[in-house]
Amino acid sequence: MKYAHDEGVVTDGMVPVCWPVTYASLGGRHFLSKGMILDVTPAGLHVAGTVPVEIGMRLHLWGDPPAKPEPIDIRATVVWVEGHEFRLDFQSLEVNDRQWLIEFLAEAQTQLLLPQAA
């Protein structure tokens, strides 16, 4: 599939991607930064960023996934951090963004699980 890594393996509903994203703090420590979404699940995202974050931090993220006609707008909470990589659980996702994500994940999992033609 052209929107997920060809070498990707789906585990626990995670689909590997490589989508640029901008993120900002919704709390007391204000910043604006760029990052890369590394994988998506129905519940959240795995991101590599340029500004360190902390567990419990609430972030606003937006970007343009290649398969989506309009930008995605996400509010999420940091649940895991290792260096500049972090996992987010969705806090708020617009209905059309959630529907698009569900369809994307279903298609990606189907494509990644199909046997490769030799």
Buried (B, 14 or more C-beta within 10 A) or exposed (E): BEBBBEEBEBEEEBBBBBBEBBBEBBEEEEEEBEBBBBBBBEBBBBBBBEBEBEEEBBBBBEBBBEBBEEEBBBBBBBBEBEEBBBBBEBBEBEEEBBEBBEEBBEBBBEBBEEEEEE
